[in-house]
Amino acid sequence: MRATRRRLLLCAAVAWLPAASAQTAVEDLDTPFVVTPGNVVTSMLDLAGVRAGDRLIDLGSGDGRIVFAAVQRGATAVGIEIDPMLVEKSRNTARRLKVEDRATFVTQDLFQTDFRSYDVITLYLLPDVNRRLAPKFLALAPGTRIVSHDYGLGDWPPDRTIVVDAPDKTVNVEKVSRVMFWRVPARVDGSWNGEAAGKAVVLDLRQRYQYVSGTLRWAGRDHAIAEQKLDGDRLQLRVGPDPAPLTVDLRADGEVMRGELVEGDLAPVAMALRR
């Protein structure tokens, strides 16, 4: 009964908040309020696949709407906000809802924040700030999920973009929001050497963000790799002409990649590579 009441209180709080307060940052990080409609918050969390057990950090948390919505899904969440009055307001809401063990709010400089312990990062900041944060995000563990409202991460292309109707939005005459999703790619550029089915394998990769191209040498033949896409730490390649193309499915773990290689319709063979 107590748990049910707590859940109902949390749902009521999310409904009560007039809009998700996303922080619009400028270079000196003196950040005014810009509200985000509740349906956009839902779209952000849906796009990131936020679920129970996730650890989320919201950059520019304002009144805490994204944090509380994530907690409602079973995540633990931290809000980073430069305005101490908004931080205190969010903390008071967390105490009232008895979720302060899962909803934490901190007054902190974004550029001094350590993102390494989080599965999901959400943000609503101006383009210049996003560009400055992008290198920190790229250095995170492969598979880390990032969602941004309206603004991209410099020239790092998103993996997916959706457009959400936002009739209650206080900015943008079009009354829509762009929600963009990235999954941090493993760093796989370079030359990888190993074997599959007792035959030497050399995989030379060039990487630009989540996109790779290069060559694969196996069984004495070179195969060109047209630009293909990493999904976090997973690299799937299809090279060579039909009727017997090579299909490679690898997982990257630092200086090692392991997986399997399939030639045509033959049985898969184990593959291990080192950079």
VEXDRENVEX-240506 format. One line per 4 residues: number of its first residue (from 0); for each residue x, y, z of N, C-alpha, C. Coordinates in nm, 4 decimals. Last residue first. Layout:
NUM) X Y Z X Y Z X Y Z; ...
END
This chain:
274) 4.4097 -0.4991 -3.1795 4.4595 -0.3795 -3.2472 4.6092 -0.3656 -3.2204; 4.3012 -0.8305 -3.2518 4.3660 -0.7352 -3.1607 4.4176 -0.6163 -3.2410; 4.0248 -1.0551 -3.2846 4.1190 -0.9579 -3.3412 4.1770 -0.8729 -3.2303; 3.8658 -1.3572 -3.3622 3.9215 -1.2725 -3.2568 4.0300 -1.1862 -3.3157
270) 3.5942 -1.5575 -3.4451 3.6903 -1.4600 -3.4953 3.7364 -1.3763 -3.3773; 3.4430 -1.8698 -3.5374 3.4839 -1.7725 -3.4369 3.5953 -1.6843 -3.4916; 3.2195 -1.9069 -3.8103 3.3445 -1.9440 -3.7440 3.3843 -1.8324 -3.6485; 2.8995 -2.0349 -3.9196 2.9861 -1.9283 -3.8680 3.1110 -1.9850 -3.8018
266) 2.8626 -2.2407 -4.2134 2.8499 -2.2220 -4.0687 2.9415 -2.1112 -4.0207; 2.7670 -2.0833 -4.5265 2.8435 -2.1774 -4.4447 2.8230 -2.1479 -4.2964; 2.6554 -1.9169 -4.7075 2.5627 -1.9888 -4.6204 2.6343 -2.0956 -4.5382; 2.9074 -1.6745 -4.7055 2.7900 -1.7255 -4.7744 2.6937 -1.7911 -4.6781
262) 3.0810 -1.7038 -4.4197 3.1014 -1.6939 -4.5644 2.9826 -1.7579 -4.6336; 3.0956 -1.5265 -4.1217 3.0182 -1.6223 -4.1998 3.0461 -1.5978 -4.3474; 3.2555 -1.4847 -3.8131 3.2568 -1.4560 -3.9560 3.1789 -1.5669 -4.0257; 3.2132 -1.3412 -3.4855 3.2142 -1.4512 -3.5808 3.2115 -1.3991 -3.7236
258) 3.4018 -1.2110 -3.2153 3.2726 -1.2381 -3.2753 3.2825 -1.3540 -3.3701; 3.5873 -0.9446 -3.0677 3.5552 -1.0866 -3.0809 3.4176 -1.1021 -3.1427; 3.8574 -0.7255 -3.0335 3.7243 -0.7473 -3.0909 3.7041 -0.8967 -3.1094; 4.0509 -0.5275 -2.8091 4.0143 -0.6604 -2.8587 3.8756 -0.6532 -2.9222
254) 4.1024 -0.2993 -2.6730 4.1961 -0.3352 -2.7793 4.1677 -0.4714 -2.8394; 3.7758 -0.2505 -2.5854 3.9084 -0.1907 -2.5765 3.9931 -0.2271 -2.6967; 3.5913 -0.4501 -2.7335 3.6199 -0.4344 -2.5912 3.7625 -0.3835 -2.5783; 3.3368 -0.4942 -2.9724 3.4634 -0.4304 -2.9369 3.4748 -0.4168 -2.7855
250) 3.2089 -0.7663 -3.1424 3.1923 -0.6794 -3.0263 3.3284 -0.6261 -2.9871; 3.0996 -0.8396 -3.4783 3.2023 -0.8265 -3.3755 3.1546 -0.7390 -3.2607; 3.0355 -1.0158 -3.7558 2.9628 -0.9609 -3.6407 3.0587 -0.9600 -3.5224; 3.0384 -1.0281 -4.1034 3.1204 -1.0229 -3.9820 3.0393 -0.9544 -3.8727
246) 2.9970 -1.2045 -4.3937 2.9251 -1.1320 -4.2896 3.0063 -1.1424 -4.1616; 3.0846 -1.2099 -4.7291 3.1291 -1.2304 -4.5917 3.0446 -1.1437 -4.4989; 2.8935 -1.3669 -4.9933 2.9499 -1.2515 -4.9227 2.9984 -1.2918 -4.7840; 2.8478 -1.5458 -5.2284 2.9117 -1.5862 -5.1025 2.9743 -1.4654 -5.0332
242) 2.7541 -1.4773 -5.4803 2.6633 -1.5473 -5.3894 2.7245 -1.5843 -5.2549; 2.7764 -1.1255 -5.3859 2.7021 -1.2515 -5.3834 2.7648 -1.3455 -5.4873; 3.0951 -0.9749 -5.2921 2.9782 -0.9931 -5.3780 2.9023 -1.1219 -5.3458; 3.1948 -0.8052 -4.9874 3.2115 -0.9029 -5.0952 3.0821 -0.9246 -5.1713
238) 3.0506 -0.7706 -4.6563 3.1434 -0.7337 -4.7634 3.1490 -0.8432 -4.8673; 2.9085 -0.6381 -4.3844 2.8765 -0.7298 -4.4939 2.9606 -0.6842 -4.6122; 2.9434 -0.6101 -4.0326 2.9909 -0.5789 -4.1675 2.9418 -0.6838 -4.2652; 2.8818 -0.4653 -3.7264 2.8355 -0.5667 -3.8206 2.8737 -0.5230 -3.9622
234) 2.9842 -0.4065 -3.4108 3.0183 -0.3751 -3.5489 2.9754 -0.4918 -3.6362; 2.9039 -0.2716 -3.0983 2.8785 -0.3773 -3.1960 2.9054 -0.3278 -3.3375; 2.9091 -0.0813 -2.9072 3.0296 -0.1641 -2.9188 3.0148 -0.2724 -3.0244; 2.7035 0.1282 -3.0800 2.7729 0.1152 -2.9524 2.9014 0.0366 -2.9707
230) 2.6999 0.0254 -3.3731 2.5920 0.0412 -3.2767 2.6519 0.0201 -3.1383; 2.8494 0.1650 -3.6653 2.8621 0.1012 -3.5348 2.7351 0.1239 -3.4537; 2.7856 0.1294 -4.0104 2.7592 0.1993 -3.8856 2.7799 0.1105 -3.7641; 2.9843 0.1826 -4.3075 2.8844 0.1124 -4.2299 2.8855 0.1690 -4.0883
226) 3.1084 0.2452 -4.6253 3.0745 0.3035 -4.4948 2.9589 0.2284 -4.4294; 3.2487 -0.0618 -4.7550 3.1800 0.0662 -4.7718 3.1360 0.1157 -4.6350; 3.5356 -0.2258 -4.7572 3.4227 -0.2039 -4.6663 3.3662 -0.0657 -4.6941; 3.6755 -0.4553 -4.9870 3.6503 -0.3165 -4.9480 3.5268 -0.3092 -4.8591
222) 3.8805 -0.7255 -4.9254 3.7421 -0.6850 -4.9477 3.7257 -0.5409 -4.9000; 4.1355 -0.9373 -5.0423 4.0988 -0.8082 -4.9838 3.9558 -0.7728 -5.0230; 4.2380 -1.2708 -4.9644 4.1623 -1.1787 -5.0491 4.1300 -1.0514 -4.9728; 4.3527 -1.4595 -4.7983 4.4294 -1.4092 -4.9098 4.3571 -1.3137 -5.0022
218) 4.1721 -1.5008 -4.5927 4.1977 -1.6101 -4.6877 4.2639 -1.5587 -4.8150; 4.1031 -1.1570 -4.5735 4.0844 -1.2915 -4.5162 4.1022 -1.3953 -4.6263; 4.0906 -0.8232 -4.4995 4.1671 -0.9253 -4.5712 4.1494 -1.0584 -4.4987; 3.8932 -0.5450 -4.5412 3.9031 -0.6708 -4.4679 3.9800 -0.7691 -4.5542
214) 3.9078 -0.1865 -4.5128 3.9285 -0.3114 -4.5868 3.9356 -0.4292 -4.4906; 3.6783 0.0865 -4.4716 3.8142 0.0332 -4.4726 3.8242 -0.0917 -4.5579; 3.4697 0.2680 -4.2363 3.4955 0.2118 -4.3689 3.6370 0.1557 -4.3649; 3.2154 0.3732 -4.0051 3.3459 0.3157 -4.0353 3.3496 0.2704 -4.1814
210) 3.0532 0.5954 -3.7813 3.0632 0.5398 -3.9156 3.2051 0.4912 -3.9431; 3.0282 0.7366 -3.5479 2.9775 0.5988 -3.5485 2.9894 0.5300 -3.6846; 3.3130 0.9269 -3.6069 3.2032 0.9083 -3.5122 3.1555 0.7632 -3.5184; 3.4746 0.7744 -3.8430 3.4268 0.9108 -3.8185 3.2997 0.8979 -3.7354
206) 3.7478 0.5590 -3.9046 3.6263 0.5881 -3.8290 3.5994 0.7373 -3.8226; 3.8799 0.2918 -4.0834 3.8795 0.4367 -4.0663 3.7449 0.4733 -4.0035; 4.0444 -0.0187 -4.0379 3.9243 0.0638 -4.0270 3.9578 0.2111 -4.0150; 4.1371 -0.3292 -4.1437 4.1833 -0.1904 -4.1360 4.0618 -0.0991 -4.1422
202) 4.1938 -0.6425 -4.0433 4.0819 -0.5496 -4.0584 4.1350 -0.4083 -4.0373; 4.3042 -0.9508 -4.1369 4.3489 -0.8140 -4.1119 4.2310 -0.7214 -4.1422; 4.3443 -1.2857 -4.0478 4.2489 -1.1786 -4.0754 4.3160 -1.0458 -4.0455; 4.4523 -1.6123 -4.1417 4.4820 -1.4772 -4.0920 4.3758 -1.3782 -4.1377
198) 4.2729 -1.9041 -4.0470 4.3265 -1.8185 -4.1528 4.3438 -1.6778 -4.0996; 4.1399 -2.0584 -3.8631 4.2809 -2.0857 -3.8857 4.3451 -2.0019 -3.9931; 3.8882 -1.9403 -3.8493 3.9022 -2.0724 -3.9122 4.0469 -2.1022 -3.9481; 4.0457 -1.6354 -3.8234 3.9160 -1.7017 -3.8259 3.9331 -1.8306 -3.9049
194) 4.2609 -1.4076 -3.6431 4.2351 -1.5199 -3.7322 4.0910 -1.5652 -3.7190; 4.4179 -1.0843 -3.6506 4.3771 -1.2047 -3.5796 4.3566 -1.3177 -3.6767; 4.4332 -0.7318 -3.6141 4.4898 -0.8557 -3.6672 4.4447 -0.9740 -3.5831; 4.3529 -0.4066 -3.7160 4.3220 -0.5182 -3.6272 4.3701 -0.6472 -3.6930
190) 4.4319 -0.0681 -3.7271 4.4538 -0.1987 -3.7883 4.4361 -0.3083 -3.6843; 4.1846 0.1970 -3.6864 4.3175 0.1372 -3.6788 4.3211 0.0013 -3.7464; 3.8946 0.2600 -3.4843 3.9824 0.2946 -3.5956 4.1201 0.2327 -3.5745; 3.7171 0.2177 -3.2796 3.7679 0.0991 -3.3498 3.8615 0.1328 -3.4651
186) 3.5613 0.2924 -3.0023 3.6680 0.3499 -3.0831 3.7441 0.2347 -3.1496; 3.2018 0.2653 -2.9948 3.3352 0.2187 -2.9564 3.4377 0.2838 -3.0489; 2.9769 0.5468 -2.9740 3.0394 0.4348 -3.0456 3.1718 0.3931 -2.9817; 2.6922 0.6232 -2.7888 2.8369 0.6442 -2.7980 2.9018 0.5236 -2.8662
182) 2.4103 0.6990 -2.9624 2.4694 0.5935 -2.8799 2.6204 0.6054 -2.8971; 2.1771 0.9680 -2.9693 2.3098 0.9133 -3.0030 2.3403 0.7957 -2.9106; 1.8933 1.1417 -3.0851 1.9483 1.0317 -3.0058 2.0839 0.9893 -3.0607; 1.6812 1.4272 -3.0588 1.7911 1.3560 -3.1244 1.8556 1.2560 -3.0298
178) 1.3928 1.5904 -3.1375 1.4548 1.5094 -3.0335 1.5549 1.4177 -3.1011; 1.2540 1.8976 -3.2004 1.3381 1.7925 -3.2568 1.4067 1.7212 -3.1408; 0.9228 2.0143 -3.1648 1.0534 1.9895 -3.1045 1.1242 1.8793 -3.1810; 0.7085 2.2805 -3.2722 0.7529 2.1423 -3.2769 0.8881 2.1343 -3.2058
174) 0.6216 2.5417 -3.3277 0.5576 2.4621 -3.2236 0.5839 2.3121 -3.2410; 0.7280 2.7324 -3.4905 0.6713 2.6142 -3.5553 0.5991 2.5228 -3.4572; 0.8438 2.9216 -3.3277 0.7146 2.9548 -3.3864 0.6494 2.8346 -3.4535; 1.0028 2.8853 -3.0428 0.9927 2.8158 -3.1710 0.8524 2.8350 -3.2299
170) 0.8859 2.8650 -2.6991 0.9747 2.9169 -2.8027 0.9513 2.8346 -2.9288; 0.7010 2.7331 -2.5484 0.7077 2.8794 -2.5327 0.8055 2.9444 -2.6286; 0.4734 2.4822 -2.6514 0.6119 2.5262 -2.6402 0.6186 2.6792 -2.6387; 0.2335 2.3636 -2.6897 0.2488 2.4449 -2.5688 0.3889 2.5016 -2.5527
166) 0.2578 2.2034 -2.9166 0.1743 2.3245 -2.9242 0.1893 2.4165 -2.8040; 0.4595 2.0184 -3.0444 0.4740 2.0848 -2.9146 0.3926 2.2133 -2.9146; 0.5254 1.7117 -3.2044 0.4383 1.8287 -3.1937 0.4480 1.8862 -3.0534; 0.8508 1.6106 -3.2766 0.7363 1.5948 -3.1866 0.6543 1.7229 -3.1881
162) 1.0585 1.4234 -3.4772 0.9957 1.5538 -3.4611 0.8655 1.5333 -3.3847; 1.3654 1.2466 -3.4216 1.2210 1.2486 -3.4384 1.1720 1.3915 -3.4181; 1.6590 1.0888 -3.5292 1.5935 1.2149 -3.4973 1.4435 1.1990 -3.5181; 1.9441 0.8879 -3.4589 1.8016 0.8963 -3.4920 1.7496 1.0333 -3.4508
158) 2.2093 0.9293 -3.4309 2.1672 0.7997 -3.4833 2.0209 0.8032 -3.5260; 2.3379 1.2523 -3.5329 2.2605 1.1644 -3.4443 2.2314 1.0310 -3.5116; 2.6767 1.3370 -3.6129 2.5385 1.3141 -3.6561 2.4636 1.2228 -3.5593; 2.8706 1.5858 -3.4986 2.8460 1.4442 -3.4693 2.7013 1.4130 -3.5063
154) 2.9175 1.8529 -3.5189 2.9075 1.7784 -3.6444 2.8949 1.6280 -3.6227; 2.7288 1.9437 -3.2352 2.8256 1.9853 -3.3355 2.8065 1.9060 -3.4637; 2.4924 1.7904 -3.1516 2.6239 1.7845 -3.0865 2.7320 1.8194 -3.1883; 2.1839 1.9834 -3.1803 2.2726 1.8706 -3.2000 2.4015 1.8816 -3.1216
150) 1.8757 2.0755 -3.0191 2.0081 2.1102 -3.0704 2.1001 1.9885 -3.0738; 1.6170 1.9648 -2.9364 1.6292 2.0741 -3.0341 1.7675 2.0961 -3.0942; 1.7367 1.7794 -2.6799 1.6166 1.8473 -2.7264 1.6580 1.9663 -2.8133; 1.9176 1.4752 -2.6883 1.9165 1.6208 -2.6826 1.7879 1.6745 -2.7420
146) 2.0417 1.1919 -2.5313 1.9265 1.2509 -2.5986 1.9300 1.4014 -2.5781; 2.2529 0.9128 -2.5321 2.2435 1.0585 -2.5169 2.1213 1.1062 -2.5945; 2.3852 0.6228 -2.3810 2.2787 0.6833 -2.4618 2.2657 0.8320 -2.4283; 2.6710 0.4192 -2.4207 2.6057 0.5256 -2.3433 2.5071 0.5982 -2.4332
142) 2.8041 0.2592 -2.6013 2.6671 0.2236 -2.5678 2.5962 0.3251 -2.4812; 3.1289 0.2865 -2.4600 3.0438 0.2566 -2.5748 2.9054 0.2104 -2.5305; 3.1819 0.5343 -2.2098 3.1753 0.3922 -2.2440 3.0863 0.3712 -2.3661; 3.3039 0.8532 -2.3404 3.2324 0.7672 -2.2470 3.2293 0.6229 -2.2963
138) 3.4065 1.0258 -2.5232 3.5033 0.9501 -2.4432 3.4362 0.8538 -2.3456; 3.1908 1.1604 -2.6250 3.2548 1.0598 -2.7103 3.3541 0.9736 -2.6332; 3.1420 1.3432 -2.4175 3.0481 1.2348 -2.4419 3.1133 1.1235 -2.5235; 3.3574 1.5163 -2.4480 3.3423 1.4422 -2.3218 3.2486 1.3232 -2.3407
134) 3.3036 1.6213 -2.7044 3.4221 1.5372 -2.6826 3.4164 1.4575 -2.5525; 3.0501 1.7632 -2.6490 3.0558 1.6448 -2.7352 3.1823 1.5609 -2.7147; 3.0609 2.0014 -2.5110 3.0416 1.8794 -2.4341 3.0640 1.7527 -2.5169; 3.0858 2.1905 -2.7102 3.1946 2.1781 -2.6129 3.1839 2.0501 -2.5309
130) 2.8409 2.1585 -2.8396 2.9657 2.1303 -2.9121 3.0818 2.1090 -2.8150; 2.6649 2.2452 -2.6390 2.6615 2.1067 -2.6849 2.7915 2.0685 -2.7551; 2.7332 2.5155 -2.6360 2.7605 2.4334 -2.5182 2.7609 2.2853 -2.5568; 2.6427 2.5937 -2.8882 2.7837 2.6116 -2.8516 2.8221 2.5249 -2.7327
126) 2.3570 2.5319 -2.8826 2.4523 2.4595 -2.9680 2.5979 2.4737 -2.9278; 2.2192 2.5114 -2.5430 2.2411 2.5793 -2.6704 2.3541 2.5125 -2.7503; 2.0392 2.2279 -2.4140 2.1365 2.3351 -2.4021 2.1557 2.3973 -2.5397; 1.9158 1.9870 -2.2739 1.8499 2.0910 -2.3534 1.9330 2.2168 -2.3345
122) 1.9701 1.6344 -2.2280 2.0119 1.7738 -2.2240 1.9249 1.8599 -2.3139; 2.0565 1.3258 -2.0678 1.9580 1.4089 -2.1369 2.0000 1.5541 -2.1239; 2.2190 1.0209 -2.0772 2.2382 1.1644 -2.0563 2.1299 1.2365 -2.1347; 2.2424 0.6999 -1.9322 2.1670 0.7911 -2.0175 2.1987 0.9350 -1.9777
118) 2.4141 0.5709 -1.7602 2.3727 0.5002 -1.8809 2.3098 0.5949 -1.9828; 2.6988 0.6976 -1.5785 2.5589 0.7044 -1.6222 2.5358 0.6271 -1.7512; 2.9548 0.7399 -1.4922 2.8768 0.6379 -1.4219 2.7322 0.6292 -1.4699; 3.0755 0.9503 -1.6341 3.1138 0.8127 -1.6637 3.0257 0.7067 -1.5989
114) 3.0551 1.2226 -1.6178 2.9408 1.1512 -1.6739 2.9621 0.9998 -1.6808; 3.1351 1.4676 -1.3992 3.1817 1.3366 -1.4444 3.0599 1.2555 -1.4903; 3.1532 1.8158 -1.4558 3.0731 1.7005 -1.4174 3.1293 1.5729 -1.4789; 3.2569 2.0484 -1.5372 3.3301 1.9811 -1.4301 3.2583 1.8536 -1.3852
110) 3.0809 2.1457 -1.7142 3.2105 2.1052 -1.7686 3.3011 2.0427 -1.6625; 2.8614 2.2205 -1.5597 2.8499 2.1081 -1.6517 2.9860 2.0548 -1.6954; 2.8914 2.2939 -1.2235 2.9354 2.3320 -1.3571 2.9308 2.2089 -1.4477; 2.6063 2.2560 -1.0078 2.7397 2.2163 -1.0530 2.7657 2.2671 -1.1937
106) 2.3904 2.1535 -0.7715 2.4345 2.2769 -0.8366 2.5802 2.2572 -0.8772; 2.1890 1.8659 -0.8018 2.3189 1.9219 -0.7681 2.3379 2.0534 -0.8423; 1.9643 1.6186 -0.6876 1.9836 1.7438 -0.7613 2.1078 1.8149 -0.7089; 1.8234 1.2946 -0.7292 1.9229 1.3809 -0.6658 1.9444 1.5037 -0.7530
102) 1.6220 1.0364 -0.6729 1.6195 1.1635 -0.7466 1.7075 1.2633 -0.6725; 1.6396 0.8262 -0.5012 1.6556 0.7980 -0.6443 1.6556 0.9233 -0.7304; 1.6015 0.9191 -0.2483 1.7060 0.8174 -0.2651 1.7324 0.7867 -0.4116; 1.3854 1.0848 -0.2675 1.5168 1.1490 -0.2653 1.6311 1.0480 -0.2740
98) 1.1225 1.0247 -0.2764 1.2062 0.9608 -0.3795 1.3468 1.0189 -0.3778; 0.9089 1.1392 -0.1370 0.9858 1.0300 -0.0760 1.0644 0.9509 -0.1818; 0.7851 1.3628 -0.2190 0.7449 1.2389 -0.2853 0.8153 1.1157 -0.2296; 0.9174 1.5495 -0.0652 0.7728 1.5350 -0.0485 0.7234 1.4034 -0.1076
94) 1.1768 1.5222 -0.1664 1.1480 1.4852 -0.0273 0.9992 1.4613 -0.0068; 1.1356 1.6171 -0.4277 1.1821 1.4796 -0.4071 1.1544 1.4326 -0.2652; 1.0648 1.8812 -0.3708 0.9683 1.7926 -0.4363 1.0070 1.6465 -0.4153; 1.3059 1.9702 -0.2621 1.1851 1.9705 -0.1800 1.0787 1.8788 -0.2386
90) 1.4699 1.9486 -0.4869 1.4973 1.8655 -0.3691 1.3744 1.8581 -0.2780; 1.3553 2.1465 -0.6482 1.3510 2.0066 -0.6908 1.3771 1.9124 -0.5738; 1.4169 2.3747 -0.4943 1.2773 2.3417 -0.5254 1.2640 2.1946 -0.5644; 1.6952 2.3655 -0.5024 1.6266 2.3488 -0.3747 1.4797 2.3129 -0.3963
86) 1.7336 2.4098 -0.7779 1.7831 2.2873 -0.7151 1.7102 2.2615 -0.5841; 1.6292 2.6648 -0.8033 1.5624 2.5541 -0.8709 1.6074 2.4195 -0.8134; 1.8189 2.8012 -0.6515 1.6791 2.8053 -0.6097 1.5999 2.6920 -0.6754; 2.0581 2.7672 -0.7900 2.0396 2.6986 -0.6620 1.8954 2.7012 -0.6127
82) 2.1050 2.7006 -1.1186 2.0262 2.7902 -1.0334 1.9981 2.7208 -0.9001; 2.2269 2.4999 -1.2606 2.3101 2.6092 -1.2118 2.2374 2.7011 -1.1149; 2.1946 2.1486 -1.2265 2.1273 2.2772 -1.2492 2.2111 2.3884 -1.1878; 2.1494 1.8170 -1.2890 2.2524 1.9196 -1.2749 2.1904 2.0528 -1.3148
78) 1.9931 1.5435 -1.1397 1.9742 1.6659 -1.2158 2.0852 1.7638 -1.1853; 1.9941 1.1947 -1.1648 2.0592 1.3123 -1.1075 2.0324 1.4307 -1.1990; 1.8141 0.8926 -1.0949 1.8450 1.0076 -1.1798 1.9048 1.1213 -1.0995; 1.7275 0.5552 -1.1550 1.7788 0.6537 -1.0611 1.8314 0.7695 -1.1450
74) 1.4175 0.4242 -1.2943 1.5581 0.4631 -1.3015 1.5977 0.5398 -1.1759; 1.1479 0.3747 -1.2986 1.2323 0.2828 -1.2233 1.3803 0.3126 -1.2310; 0.9903 0.5642 -1.4101 1.0151 0.4440 -1.4910 1.1049 0.3438 -1.4195; 1.0043 0.7665 -1.2269 0.8763 0.6989 -1.2420 0.8913 0.5696 -1.3214
70) 1.2568 0.8597 -1.2844 1.2365 0.7838 -1.1611 1.1052 0.7065 -1.1675; 1.1969 1.0032 -1.5175 1.2853 0.8874 -1.5245 1.2680 0.7982 -1.4021; 1.0356 1.2051 -1.4115 0.9782 1.1142 -1.5108 1.0635 0.9878 -1.5251; 1.2199 1.3340 -1.2480 1.1068 1.2659 -1.1862 1.0402 1.1689 -1.2835
66) 1.3985 1.4333 -1.4481 1.4453 1.3446 -1.3414 1.3291 1.2665 -1.2818; 1.2307 1.6009 -1.5945 1.2899 1.4838 -1.6587 1.3387 1.3836 -1.5549; 1.1584 1.7963 -1.3911 1.0591 1.7139 -1.4607 1.1202 1.5891 -1.5239; 1.3070 1.9784 -1.2435 1.3240 1.8356 -1.2174 1.2333 1.7438 -1.2956
62) 1.3193 2.2461 -1.2952 1.2269 2.2040 -1.1894 1.2245 2.0530 -1.1704; 1.6442 2.2189 -1.4164 1.5354 2.3112 -1.3855 1.4489 2.2642 -1.2715; 1.8533 2.0698 -1.5253 1.7336 1.9980 -1.4805 1.6184 2.0876 -1.4403; 2.0896 2.0577 -1.6924 1.9967 2.1704 -1.6927 1.8606 2.1233 -1.6476
58) 2.1096 1.7341 -1.7776 2.1909 1.8558 -1.7741 2.1017 1.9772 -1.7953; 2.0491 1.4464 -1.6032 1.9842 1.5495 -1.6838 2.0616 1.6794 -1.6667; 2.1402 1.1116 -1.6058 2.1779 1.2457 -1.5612 2.1176 1.3460 -1.6588; 2.0484 0.7839 -1.4935 2.0308 0.8964 -1.5862 2.0810 1.0247 -1.5232
54) 2.0730 0.4497 -1.4959 2.1241 0.5662 -1.4236 2.1266 0.6825 -1.5221; 1.8249 0.1875 -1.4969 1.9118 0.2831 -1.5636 1.9562 0.3926 -1.4674; 1.6361 0.0446 -1.3525 1.7774 0.0127 -1.3334 1.8730 0.1058 -1.4029; 1.3810 0.0571 -1.5941 1.4193 0.0294 -1.4564 1.5658 -0.0121 -1.4500
50) 1.4665 0.2748 -1.8735 1.3966 0.1634 -1.8094 1.4472 0.1458 -1.6671; 1.4715 0.4554 -2.1720 1.4935 0.4585 -2.0269 1.4049 0.3540 -1.9595; 1.5139 0.4858 -2.4492 1.4824 0.3539 -2.3936 1.5037 0.3473 -2.2441; 1.5447 0.7244 -2.5715 1.6629 0.6711 -2.5026 1.6386 0.5319 -2.4456
46) 1.2847 0.7589 -2.6559 1.3894 0.7451 -2.7570 1.5165 0.6877 -2.6962; 1.1531 0.7897 -2.4088 1.1224 0.6758 -2.4960 1.2352 0.6516 -2.5954; 1.2608 1.0304 -2.3225 1.2880 0.9095 -2.2452 1.2569 0.7842 -2.3261; 1.1637 1.2016 -2.5243 1.3062 1.1919 -2.4968 1.3399 1.0624 -2.4242
42) 0.8862 1.1680 -2.5025 0.9538 1.1269 -2.6254 1.1038 1.1117 -2.6035; 0.8438 1.2815 -2.2489 0.8133 1.1402 -2.2722 0.8854 1.0885 -2.3953; 0.9156 1.5462 -2.3111 0.9903 1.4702 -2.2100 0.9692 1.3210 -2.2309; 0.7121 1.6020 -2.4882 0.8494 1.6002 -2.5384 0.9390 1.5249 -2.4401
38) 0.4907 1.6031 -2.3260 0.4977 1.4989 -2.4291 0.6378 1.4908 -2.4897; 0.5400 1.8294 -2.1612 0.5489 1.6948 -2.1062 0.5590 1.5864 -2.2110; 0.7463 2.0873 -2.3068 0.6176 2.0206 -2.2845 0.6361 1.8762 -2.2394; 0.9863 2.2700 -2.1387 0.9673 2.1651 -2.2380 0.8346 2.0952 -2.2097
34) 1.0869 2.6119 -2.0939 1.0079 2.4953 -2.0552 0.9937 2.3980 -2.1721; 1.3751 2.7621 -1.9984 1.2932 2.7380 -2.1161 1.2185 2.6082 -2.0880; 1.5291 2.9926 -1.7786 1.4343 2.8840 -1.7981 1.3818 2.8803 -1.9407; 1.8741 3.0921 -1.8283 1.7333 3.1169 -1.8032 1.6509 2.9906 -1.8244
30) 2.1899 3.0647 -1.6960 2.0923 2.9950 -1.7771 1.9492 3.0292 -1.7388; 2.5037 3.1172 -1.7455 2.3985 3.1889 -1.6755 2.2697 3.1562 -1.7495; 2.7192 3.0098 -1.8836 2.6326 2.9194 -1.8091 2.5353 2.9922 -1.7176; 2.8540 3.1602 -2.0556 2.8910 3.1784 -1.9157 2.8043 3.0943 -1.8242
26) 2.7361 3.0717 -2.2983 2.8755 3.0429 -2.2706 2.9151 3.0620 -2.1246; 2.4155 2.9395 -2.1995 2.5004 3.0260 -2.2794 2.6424 3.0066 -2.2331; 2.1537 2.6968 -2.2027 2.2808 2.7469 -2.1524 2.3451 2.8416 -2.2519; 1.8513 2.6355 -2.0864 1.9131 2.6858 -2.2085 2.0406 2.7574 -2.1692
22) 1.7282 2.3589 -1.9281 1.8162 2.4732 -1.9107 1.8736 2.5128 -2.0453; 1.3908 2.2790 -1.9039 1.5196 2.2497 -1.9637 1.6017 2.3762 -1.9581; 1.1470 2.1679 -1.7196 1.2317 2.2861 -1.7300 1.3653 2.2422 -1.7837; 0.8505 2.0497 -1.8425 0.9870 2.0149 -1.8054 1.0732 2.1364 -1.8217
18) 0.5679 2.2167 -1.6943 0.6452 2.1718 -1.8112 0.7825 2.1337 -1.7623; 0.4237 2.2210 -1.4576 0.3682 2.2812 -1.5778 0.4415 2.2422 -1.7042; 0.3661 1.9428 -1.2548 0.4672 2.0344 -1.3062 0.4212 2.0915 -1.4391; 0.1573 1.7570 -1.2240 0.1439 1.8916 -1.1690 0.2429 1.9892 -1.2283
14) 0.2429 1.5174 -1.3328 0.1299 1.5852 -1.3963 0.1209 1.7303 -1.3514; 0.4445 1.4595 -1.1554 0.4792 1.4774 -1.2958 0.3673 1.5498 -1.3682; 0.2921 1.4327 -0.9223 0.3924 1.5395 -0.9323 0.4289 1.5660 -1.0771; 0.1380 1.2102 -0.9750 0.0721 1.3383 -0.9562 0.1701 1.4530 -0.9714
10) 0.3363 1.0156 -0.9836 0.2594 1.0446 -1.1050 0.1914 1.1795 -1.0944; 0.4092 1.0275 -0.7131 0.5059 1.0629 -0.8156 0.4351 1.0951 -0.9465; 0.1773 0.9389 -0.5867 0.2280 1.0730 -0.5586 0.3233 1.1192 -0.6681; 0.1659 0.6779 -0.6864 0.0608 0.7720 -0.7203 0.1048 0.9157 -0.6968
6) 0.3926 0.5709 -0.5644 0.3866 0.5780 -0.7096 0.2807 0.6787 -0.7529; 0.3186 0.5878 -0.2959 0.4365 0.6607 -0.3425 0.4343 0.6774 -0.4936; 0.1030 0.4124 -0.2899 0.0791 0.5540 -0.2635 0.1949 0.6381 -0.3135; 0.2380 0.1718 -0.3406 0.1369 0.2198 -0.4347 0.1124 0.3674 -0.4155
2) 0.3955 0.1496 -0.1132 0.4600 0.1647 -0.2435 0.3621 0.2181 -0.3457; 0.1937 0.1206 0.0812 0.2832 0.2356 0.0872 0.3490 0.2606 -0.0481; 0.0834 -0.1204 0.0000 0.0000 0.0000 0.0000 0.0866 0.1251 0.0000
END
